[in-house]
Amino acid sequence: MAAVGPTRRDFVGMLLGAAGGAAAAGAAGGAACGGAGAPRIPPGVLVETGARRGHAALRDLAAGGAGGAGGAGAVAPGRWRAHRVVIVGAGIAGLGAAWELRRRGIADVVVLELDDVFGGTARGGESPVTRYPWGAHYIVAPQRNQPHLIALLEELGAIERYLPDGTPIAAEELRCRELEERVFYRGRWYEGLYLEAGASAEDLRQHAAFKREIARWATFRDEAGRRAFALPVSQASELPELRALDGLSFGAWLDARGLTSERLRWLCDYSCRDDYALTAADTSAWAGLFYFASRRSGFGSTYQSVLTWPDGNGALVRHLAAGARIETGVAVTRVGEDGTIHALGPDGPFGVRAERVVVAVPGFVADRLVPGRPALPDDHGAWAVANVHLRARPREVRGAPPAWDSVFRDSPSLGYVCATHQRGRDRGPTVWTWFYPFTGPGPEARRQVAGASYEDWAEVVLADLSRAHRDIREHVERMEIAFWGHGMIRPRPGAMFHPARAARVLPRGRIHFAHTDLSGIALFEEALDHGVRAAREIAEALA
Amino acid sequence: MSSEAQPPAAPAARPIPAGALYVNVFIVATCGLIYELLAGTLGSYLLGDSVTQFSLVIGLYLSAMGIGAWLSRRLVKHLARLFIEIEIGVALVGGLSAPVLFIAFGGTASFQVVLLGFVVAIGTLVGLEIPLIMRILEGTVSFKDLVSRVLTFDYVGALAASVMFPLLFVPQLGLVRTSLLMGTLNAAVALWGTWLLGDRLGRAKLGVRARAALVLVGMIVAVGFADRFTTWAEDSMYSDPVVYTETSPYQRLLVTRGRAGFNLFLNGNLQFASADEYRYHESLVHPAMVAADAPPRRVLILGGGDGLALREVLAHPSVEHVTLVDLDPAMTRLAERFPPLAELSRHALADRRVRVVNEDAMIWLEEHAETWDVMIVDFPDPNTYALAKLYTKLFYTRAKARLAPGGAMAVQATSPLFARRAYWCVIETMRAAGLAVHPYQVAVPSFGVWGYALARRAPFDPPTRVPSVALRYLNEAALAAMFQMPADMTPVPVEINQLDNQVLVRYYEREWRRWQQ
């Protein structure tokens, strides 16, 4: 028992609740009683996501250090370079901008990335067994109003054909394979996320009423033919009555319609936690409805297919990055409206003079690099992600068979996705990617996990997985765990359509802005849309 | 039997309980004969030729009993103790005989020797016991009564064994559990004997009792491990005795042996019955072999780890190379090494033209760009998502890409009668992948009416001639009839089976459930 002191059990209990903490304690006790000594924690690492370097650069900046404000003098004369376009940030927005500039024939584009790895929260990893995601792991199959995404998928050979109305049909091998989702509840797996087993007539009535409401919004078109909830958000209707939904919480919207069924509310909560790291009560009603309605093309149509790759959106990152010039490990500390950039690279401070700059970083970072933009009360949610490398699959309990996405109904985690599901490798070694959103205030989450060791985190992951897989510990080869302290922007009520948001999209001098934060929600489609828009602005400016 | 050499008996504190010892004789005789029947059954299941096996086992067993009886004269001291020790020996050797033989079958080349060795050992030990017990009981009753009673219980025990073995033990418990149960019984009798004959054991009493108890506990524990071979449910579920089981990471493999021959089950579903598999495999393989433009040289078999489709493919002299891709190494190993299966496939998996790959066919097809003159697709029925992915448009698209321009492909497609929608879903899914498809069907008694698909890259006419290889079922009349679909199997409207909808699993389950209830 010595290896799992009260501290670790408290950490597990804090993240998983009392039941999860008990699971960890039980596992520890069982191992001790069995004479095996400490519970087996497989080897592994906490993965650095660039936060440390970012924070260091910030402190440096505050101290007026090498790359500091007004530090043009701090960059040695020989350390200035010139490029036509510099993109700050190699997430989807930055890589999307680079991709679009390349397609437009604009050369001499450099992408500077703080982290050692590009792709932001869409990055993927690779093991001898399979590629696997580190964050975003699917996109919704494109509709015909998404030409950039369609062009990107065309380049990947991922469009099978087009319907007569121009709707693209994505390649079968990318359309998420059945079984897509399953939920674990009281010792058994159930297909899908909505738990129909044991639902009362009232539960089912409310679920049907909710689906009707979603279908109604999916078919809605304003006078300009715009959808109520479109992906990307820039294509959605701007009718005031729709925008007013943003001022309301999704929970309040559901309450107002008498949609109080626990099963339905769990589904809504799960969806908000999954996409926004918020509970339904803290999510904007617009965002909550958007989650469901934007995935349908019209009334009666089922949800659009989800497209996925073994490494999730890492496959898209690899394609966008191919042919881009990316310099990693570079902390940009200042971007001037005249196109001068101060940066701290592996070899020390340097400067770049660019004709145009794309600042493709989260809003709170952009505000440090480019002071003076209209402020927003934005809030970023924290996430933990664990990649669990398995030698073999744990034993399956009763109910639905293995799925792409497996969810524990009684857990604050989001469950896990299986990296080899889409390719059809159903046996043997694989990687499971486990997700945990911190739905509370970001600073609180970051304080909670400060100082947590790999072992502390590993115990949380294993305790959570052991809800459905009691023998999980026997099969884990190693784990890699990452904590995204500012993982994604959160659409709290009133945030998405805050008046300042539109102003933040506008270029300032030679600086253009691109990031999913500019949409107020974190989605691949939004990031790509902003990246392509910024590239178009630059192409027009340079023409 | 001479008794002059018997030492002066320890002063008997109480008379020997003769009645209880007759029960002992009965149990010893019953268990002994059951071990003999087990050995005969195992020999005929695993090696075939039941006449030879049973003759050898019975003859050797009886003669070994004679050896035991002959040896008994050399035992002069401590008769009571020896009787119990021998009983413990029977419990150990007999009780473990079936599990050890099952293990030995997989691991040794000279299985017959091991089998007969067990028979001789058990026969010798049992042969020692009857003379010993007669000598122990000598003096308690008149000699004529003693002979009469001991032999009566001996022969009645044999009758009990021969009735219970086929009617109760094999169908309800299976071979392994029966063997261990008999061992348990023998050990219990030995333990009981340490009380019955306690006065005659002297100082050895506690040691003998401890050994008997140890073996008894060991046997009971072993019963618990018997599920490694077969589960209780399996032993009573199959109408024929289970002769081989193995649980691989992928599936449960189980072979039963009945009067009509062998049956192979995967996860409880019949894969073939040796009695009529030729109908299934000739129909699966030969239409594709003759539908290809030229005599096929390179053939790909996906699934079909039992080697039977392979046997039909190899009958064609034009074939130079066959790759067989089956997920489960346990399946291909069983087919190659389990003599009845190996003989049934004419040792096809060992043919030098054959390369066996143990990999998921979906992934193998994606990773290997070679093309094939003929492809034989023989997967288990699509009753799970994991299997039904091998029936998707994506799978057939990949297969088509690997099919030579003039090549042909045959696909097992479940029953068009029992699962009509599922069958037509396979056909239409293949068409959606751009293949030209002819549906066809054949009656396989152990399965029912079975359906296939014959496909090429471009439209073609179904074959009308049969190949000039040895055939038992196919002739030109049968071939022509196969491509006619009777009225209750004609097309029904279906959706296309794709990775993200997997409608086939739902069709299949809904339709088969009707027939299985």
Boltz contact constraints between the chains, C-beta under 6 A:
constraints:
  - contact:
      token1: [A, 172]
      token2: [B, 393]
      max_distance: 6.0
  - contact:
      token1: [A, 172]
      token2: [B, 394]
      max_distance: 6.0
  - contact:
      token1: [A, 172]
      token2: [B, 498]
      max_distance: 6.0
  - contact:
      token1: [A, 172]
      token2: [B, 499]
      max_distance: 6.0
  - contact:
      token1: [A, 173]
      token2: [B, 394]
      max_distance: 6.0
  - contact:
      token1: [A, 175]
      token2: [B, 499]
      max_distance: 6.0
  - contact:
      token1: [A, 175]
      token2: [B, 500]
      max_distance: 6.0
  - contact:
      token1: [A, 176]
      token2: [B, 500]
      max_distance: 6.0
  - contact:
      token1: [A, 177]
      token2: [B, 499]
      max_distance: 6.0
  - contact:
      token1: [A, 178]
      token2: [B, 385]
      max_distance: 6.0
  - contact:
      token1: [A, 178]
      token2: [B, 502]
      max_distance: 6.0
  - contact:
      token1: [A, 179]
      token2: [B, 385]
      max_distance: 6.0
  - contact:
      token1: [A, 305]
      token2: [B, 500]
      max_distance: 6.0
  - contact:
      token1: [A, 401]
      token2: [B, 385]
      max_distance: 6.0
  - contact:
      token1: [A, 424]
      token2: [B, 362]
      max_distance: 6.0
  - contact:
      token1: [A, 424]
      token2: [B, 389]
      max_distance: 6.0
  - contact:
      token1: [A, 425]
      token2: [B, 360]
      max_distance: 6.0
  - contact:
      token1: [A, 425]
      token2: [B, 363]
      max_distance: 6.0
  - contact:
      token1: [A, 426]
      token2: [B, 386]
      max_distance: 6.0
  - contact:
      token1: [A, 427]
      token2: [B, 249]
      max_distance: 6.0
  - contact:
      token1: [A, 427]
      token2: [B, 250]
      max_distance: 6.0
